[in-house]
Amino acid sequence: MSKPFEYSAPKLEEFTHDIEHTSRRWLLWVLLLVCIIGLGIFALVMQIVKGHVITGMRDNVVWGIYIVNFVFLMGVSYAGALLSGSLQLFRTKWRGPILRFAELITIISLCIGPLYILLCIGRLDRLPFLLMYPRIQSPITWDVIAISTDLVGCFIFLWMALLRDIARLRDKADLRVPRWRKAVYRFLALNYQDTPEQRKRLKFTKDVMAAMIIAIAIIVYSVLAWIFSLTLQPGWDSTIFGPYFVIAAVYSGTGVLIVLMAIYRKIYRLERYITRKHFVHVGIVLMVLAMFFAYFTFSEYLTRWYGQKEVDGRYLSHLYNDYFWLFIFANYISILAPIIVIGIPRFRSIKTIVTVAVISVVGLWLNRYLIIVPTLEVPYLPIQDTREAWVDYQGTWVELLLSIGGIGSVALLFTLFGKLVPPLDVSEMEDIEAEMLEKEKKLVNA
């Protein structure tokens, strides 16, 4: 009789080959990502030299794709924190194979996302003033404080989650890696010896940090939502933006987690550990979040339509007429797809779940675009004598290359992490297996 999927724990030796050896395919992949990032750097240099005039941002639409990327990536990072923290606290039996993915999503998105804010600043030389002379009345200052706090907390949580596996790599005598990497393992592992007392303390500390990062993630993304809702702008002055953004963040992050599970499962041949049951469990979470997101989206647009404010009427008319198909995809197709496909058990396969996850992620990005750009195109007080080309926003090749460069940076960080640590939390999965076997023995003896 085969073991349930919770019992199956990998051995560290299964992943040491990928850590020790660098294939030609891996090098070519890294070279491709470096070239993509290089294109983004070229676009950045051109923007610094020529100014924002080579982007689509103007006096009316002062925010564009950069802020869309920022809001989306920050949402993904907070979703990773909420998911990893919740799985840790509630001791979910199937958490083992996906914990590390959620933790890496948090840190990598949190490192890349805030960089897009810098791309919107016309005078980077004035950036230190934000730290030297902050205005506590400004939501932007709250956001800087919140993101910095979240970054520190998530790095500590990731380090504690990696500690046991890093200590085992440090102590593995036959591990054939360069000296500098062994030195990194020794530095990061400190003097951890995995004694019962150390393991107990680490488990307690991880629980405390998990609770903290869940609270921080909710607070931080609410602060980000308040940057919009506290601005007197049609489409933004909303009282539900806080929970709306938090639900959207977890929704998008869950979709990214499913896609990442599928990619790692294929590359590292993890079919034995990441099974269909894992995709179904995370898919059900995606489906439930889609329902919550559908409710908030419906409430947001219904109240604006029913209120019959003149400026809201102009905003909705502009949204429906000029962004009709984007609106349909972002707020109908990308929400109904996971509800229908995952809601019907016979449709639940790995391919279908991954497909609707991709649709949801794309839809969430477009949703952020529709929140930001159409709103700025319909101001309360239109700027007089504005060129028609400046009223409607169109992203340029500079913004496109910098967006692609951000995707390349995210992929490169995930690739480099795969060369330093196992893709699965080996120690955590061994603990889960031991707990399940112990429970099984007690049931047999009873």
C-alpha positions in Angstrom: 0.0 0.0 0.0 1.5 3.3 -1.0 2.1 6.1 1.5 -0.1 9.2 1.5 1.6 12.2 0.0 2.2 13.8 3.5 4.5 10.9 4.5 6.9 11.3 1.6 10.0 13.3 2.7 13.0 13.8 0.4 16.6 13.2 1.4 19.1 16.0 1.2 21.3 13.9 -1.1 18.6 14.1 -3.8 19.4 17.8 -4.4 23.1 18.0 -3.8 23.9 17.1 -7.4 22.1 20.2 -8.7 23.9 22.3 -6.0 27.3 20.9 -6.8 27.2 20.8 -10.6 26.5 23.5 -13.1 25.2 22.4 -16.4 25.6 24.1 -19.7 21.9 24.6 -19.9 21.9 26.3 -16.6 24.7 28.7 -17.7 22.8 29.5 -20.9 19.7 30.2 -19.0 21.5 32.6 -16.6 23.2 34.3 -19.6 19.8 34.8 -21.2 18.5 36.4 -18.0 21.5 38.6 -17.7 21.0 39.8 -21.2 17.3 40.6 -20.4 18.4 42.5 -17.3 21.0 44.3 -19.5 18.2 45.5 -21.8 16.4 46.9 -18.7 19.6 48.7 -17.6 20.0 50.2 -21.1 16.4 51.5 -20.9 17.1 52.9 -17.4 20.2 54.7 -18.6 18.3 56.2 -21.5 15.6 57.4 -19.1 18.1 59.0 -16.8 19.9 60.7 -19.7 16.8 61.9 -21.6 14.3 62.2 -18.7 10.7 60.9 -18.4 9.9 62.4 -21.7 10.8 59.1 -23.3 8.2 57.3 -21.1 4.4 57.6 -21.5 4.0 59.4 -18.1 2.8 63.1 -18.4 1.2 65.8 -16.3 -2.2 64.0 -16.3 -1.0 60.4 -16.0 1.9 60.8 -13.6 1.9 57.0 -12.8 1.9 54.2 -15.3 3.3 50.7 -15.8 6.0 51.3 -13.1 3.5 51.8 -10.4 1.4 48.9 -11.7 4.4 46.6 -11.4 5.2 48.0 -7.9 1.7 47.4 -6.6 1.5 44.0 -8.2 4.9 42.7 -6.9 4.3 44.1 -3.4 0.9 42.3 -3.4 2.7 39.0 -4.4 5.3 39.5 -1.7 2.6 40.1 1.0 0.7 37.1 -0.2 3.8 34.9 0.1 4.2 36.2 3.7 0.6 35.4 4.5 0.7 32.0 3.0 4.0 30.9 4.5 3.1 32.3 7.9 -0.3 30.7 7.9 1.0 27.3 6.8 3.6 27.5 9.5 1.2 28.5 12.3 -1.6 26.1 11.5 0.8 23.1 10.9 -0.9 22.2 7.6 0.0 18.6 6.8 0.7 19.3 3.1 2.7 22.4 3.7 6.2 20.8 3.4 6.7 20.9 -0.4 5.4 24.4 -0.9 6.7 26.3 2.2 10.0 27.3 0.6 8.3 28.6 -2.6 6.0 30.9 -0.5 9.0 32.1 1.4 11.1 32.8 -1.7 8.2 34.6 -3.4 8.0 36.9 -0.4 11.6 38.0 -0.4 12.3 38.2 -4.1 9.1 40.2 -4.9 9.9 42.4 -1.9 13.4 43.1 -3.3 12.3 43.9 -6.8 9.0 45.6 -6.3 10.1 48.8 -4.6 12.7 49.4 -7.3 9.9 50.5 -9.6 9.1 53.4 -7.3 12.6 54.7 -8.0 11.9 54.7 -11.7 9.1 57.2 -11.2 11.3 59.7 -9.5 12.5 62.4 -11.8 15.3 63.6 -9.3 17.0 60.5 -7.8 19.5 62.9 -6.1 16.6 64.0 -3.9 15.8 60.5 -2.7 17.8 60.8 0.6 15.6 63.7 1.6 12.8 61.2 2.0 14.8 59.7 4.9 16.3 62.9 6.2 13.1 65.1 6.2 10.2 62.7 6.3 6.6 64.1 6.7 4.7 61.7 9.0 1.5 63.1 7.5 2.3 61.6 4.1 1.1 58.0 3.3 4.3 57.7 1.3 6.4 58.0 4.5 4.2 55.3 6.1 4.8 53.1 3.1 8.6 53.5 3.3 8.5 52.6 7.0 6.2 49.7 6.5 8.1 48.2 3.6 11.4 48.5 5.4 10.0 46.8 8.4 8.4 44.0 6.3 11.7 43.5 4.4 13.7 43.0 7.7 11.0 40.7 9.2 10.7 38.5 6.1 14.5 38.2 5.7 14.7 37.0 9.3 11.8 34.5 8.8 13.4 33.2 5.6 16.8 32.8 7.3 15.2 30.8 10.1 13.3 28.6 7.6 16.6 27.9 5.8 18.7 27.4 8.9 18.4 23.7 9.4 19.1 22.8 5.7 22.0 25.3 5.6 23.5 23.7 8.7 23.2 20.3 7.1 24.9 21.5 3.9 27.7 23.0 6.1 28.3 19.7 7.9 28.2 17.6 4.7 31.8 16.6 4.3 31.5 15.3 0.8 29.7 18.3 -0.6 31.8 19.5 -3.6 31.2 23.2 -3.8 33.7 26.2 -3.9 35.2 27.4 -0.7 33.4 30.7 -0.8 30.0 28.9 -0.8 31.1 26.7 2.2 32.1 29.9 3.9 28.6 31.3 3.2 27.0 28.2 4.7 29.2 28.5 7.8 28.3 32.2 8.2 24.5 31.7 7.7 24.3 28.6 9.9 26.2 30.3 12.7 26.7 27.6 15.4 23.4 25.7 14.9 23.8 22.0 15.7 20.2 20.9 15.4 20.0 19.6 19.0 16.6 19.0 20.5 16.8 22.2 22.5 17.8 24.3 19.5 15.1 22.7 17.4 12.5 23.5 20.0 13.6 27.1 20.3 13.8 27.5 16.5 10.3 26.2 16.1 8.9 28.6 18.7 10.8 31.6 17.2 9.5 30.7 13.7 5.9 30.6 15.1 6.4 34.1 16.6 7.9 35.4 13.4 5.1 33.9 11.3 2.5 35.6 13.4 4.4 38.9 13.1 4.9 38.8 9.3 1.2 38.0 8.8 0.2 41.1 10.8 2.9 43.2 9.1 1.8 42.0 5.7 -1.8 43.0 6.3 -0.8 46.4 7.7 1.7 47.2 4.9 -0.6 46.4 2.1 -3.4 48.3 3.7 -1.0 51.3 3.9 -0.3 50.9 0.2 -4.0 50.9 -0.5 -4.5 54.1 1.6 -2.0 55.9 -0.7 -4.7 55.6 -3.3 -7.9 55.9 -1.2 -6.7 59.0 0.7 -6.1 60.8 -2.6 -9.0 62.9 -3.9 -9.2 61.2 -7.3 -12.2 59.6 -9.0 -12.0 55.8 -8.7 -9.7 56.0 -5.7 -11.7 57.7 -2.9 -13.0 54.3 -1.6 -13.4 53.0 1.9 -12.9 49.4 1.0 -9.5 49.7 -0.7 -7.7 48.3 2.3 -9.4 44.9 2.4 -9.8 45.0 -1.3 -6.1 45.3 -1.9 -5.3 42.6 0.8 -7.6 40.1 -0.8 -6.3 40.9 -4.2 -2.7 40.5 -2.9 -3.3 37.0 -1.5 -5.3 36.1 -4.7 -2.4 37.0 -7.0 0.2 35.5 -4.8 -1.6 32.2 -4.6 -1.7 32.2 -8.4 2.0 32.9 -8.6 2.6 30.1 -6.1 0.8 27.6 -8.2 2.7 28.6 -11.3 6.0 28.4 -9.4 5.1 24.9 -8.1 4.6 23.7 -11.6 7.9 25.2 -12.9 9.9 23.7 -10.0 8.1 20.4 -10.3 9.2 20.1 -13.9 12.7 21.4 -13.6 13.8 19.5 -10.5 11.7 16.4 -11.1 9.6 16.8 -8.0 6.6 14.8 -9.1 7.0 12.5 -6.2 6.7 15.3 -3.6 4.5 17.9 -5.3 1.5 15.9 -6.3 -1.9 16.6 -7.8 -3.3 16.8 -4.2 -1.0 19.8 -3.5 -2.3 21.6 -6.6 -5.9 20.8 -5.7 -5.4 22.2 -2.1 -3.8 25.4 -3.2 -6.3 25.6 -6.1 -9.2 25.5 -3.7 -7.6 28.4 -1.8 -7.3 30.2 -5.1 -11.0 29.5 -5.8 -12.1 30.8 -2.4 -10.0 34.0 -2.8 -11.5 34.5 -6.3 -15.0 34.5 -4.7 -13.9 37.1 -2.1 -12.3 39.2 -4.8 -15.4 39.0 -7.0 -17.5 40.4 -4.1 -15.2 43.3 -3.4 -14.9 44.1 -7.2 -18.7 44.0 -7.6 -19.1 46.2 -4.5 -16.6 48.7 -5.7 -18.1 49.3 -9.1 -21.7 48.9 -8.0 -21.5 51.7 -5.4 -19.8 54.1 -8.0 -22.5 53.4 -10.6 -25.4 53.7 -8.1 -24.1 56.9 -6.5 -24.5 58.8 -9.8 -21.8 61.3 -9.1 -20.9 63.1 -12.3 -17.2 62.5 -12.1 -17.8 58.8 -11.3 -20.0 58.6 -14.3 -17.2 60.0 -16.5 -14.8 57.6 -15.0 -17.0 54.5 -15.5 -17.9 55.6 -19.1 -14.2 56.0 -19.9 -13.4 52.6 -18.3 -16.2 50.8 -20.2 -15.7 52.4 -23.5 -11.9 52.7 -23.8 -10.9 49.7 -21.7 -13.8 47.4 -22.4 -12.0 44.1 -23.2 -9.3 44.7 -20.5 -12.1 45.3 -18.0 -13.9 42.1 -19.1 -10.8 40.0 -18.8 -9.6 41.4 -15.5 -13.0 41.5 -13.7 -14.9 38.6 -15.3 -12.8 36.0 -17.1 -9.9 35.9 -14.6 -12.3 35.6 -11.7 -14.8 33.2 -13.1 -12.1 30.8 -14.6 -10.8 29.5 -11.2 -14.2 29.4 -9.7 -15.7 27.3 -12.5 -12.7 25.1 -13.2 -11.6 24.4 -9.7 -15.2 24.4 -8.3 -16.1 21.4 -10.5 -14.1 18.4 -9.2 -13.9 16.6 -12.6 -12.0 19.6 -14.1 -9.3 19.6 -11.4 -6.1 18.5 -13.0 -2.6 19.9 -12.7 -2.8 21.5 -16.2 -6.2 23.1 -15.7 -5.3 24.5 -12.3 -2.0 25.9 -13.6 -3.8 27.4 -16.6 -6.4 29.2 -14.5 -3.7 30.4 -12.1 -1.9 32.0 -15.1 -5.2 33.6 -16.2 -5.7 34.9 -12.6 -2.2 36.4 -12.4 -2.5 38.2 -15.7 -6.0 39.4 -14.7 -4.7 40.8 -11.4 -2.0 42.7 -13.1 -4.6 44.2 -15.5 -6.8 45.0 -12.6 -4.0 47.1 -11.1 -3.6 48.8 -14.4 -7.3 49.6 -14.6 -7.2 51.0 -11.1 -4.3 53.4 -11.8 -4.3 54.5 -15.4 -8.0 55.2 -16.3 -8.4 57.0 -13.0 -5.6 59.4 -13.8 -7.0 60.0 -17.2 -10.2 61.4 -15.7 -9.1 64.0 -13.1 -11.5 66.2 -11.2 -10.0 69.3 -12.7 -8.8 68.7 -16.3 -5.5 70.5 -17.1 -6.2 73.3 -19.6 -4.6 73.4 -23.0 -3.2 69.9 -22.6 -2.1 68.0 -25.7 -4.5 65.3 -26.6 -1.6 62.8 -26.7 -0.7 63.6 -23.1 -4.2 62.9 -21.8 -4.3 59.2 -22.7 -1.5 57.1 -21.4 0.5 54.8 -23.7 3.5 52.9 -22.3 6.7 53.2 -24.3 9.5 50.8 -25.1 11.5 52.1 -22.1 8.8 51.1 -19.7 8.3 47.7 -21.5 12.1 46.9 -21.3 12.3 47.9 -17.6 9.2 45.7 -16.9 10.8 42.7 -18.7 14.1 43.4 -16.9 12.2 43.2 -13.6 10.8 39.8 -14.6 14.3 38.7 -15.6 15.6 39.8 -12.2 13.0 37.8 -10.4 13.7 34.7 -12.5 17.5 35.2 -11.9 17.1 35.4 -8.1 15.0 32.2 -8.1 17.6 30.5 -10.3 20.5 31.5 -8.0 18.6 30.4 -4.9 18.2 27.0 -6.5 22.0 26.7 -6.6 22.5 27.5 -2.9 19.7 25.6 -1.1 17.4 22.7 -1.9 14.1 23.6 -3.6 12.2 21.9 -0.9 12.3 22.3 2.9 13.9 18.9 3.5 14.2 19.2 7.3 10.6 20.4 7.7 9.3 17.6 5.5 11.2 15.0 7.5 9.6 16.4 10.7 6.1 16.1 9.1 6.9 12.5 8.1 8.1 11.7 11.6 4.9 13.2 13.1 2.6 11.3 10.8 4.4 8.0 11.4 4.2 8.6 15.2 0.5 9.2 14.9 0.1 6.1 12.8 1.9 4.0 15.4 -0.3 5.3 18.2 -3.4 4.4 16.1 -2.1 0.9 15.5 -1.3 0.4 19.2 -4.7 1.7 20.2 
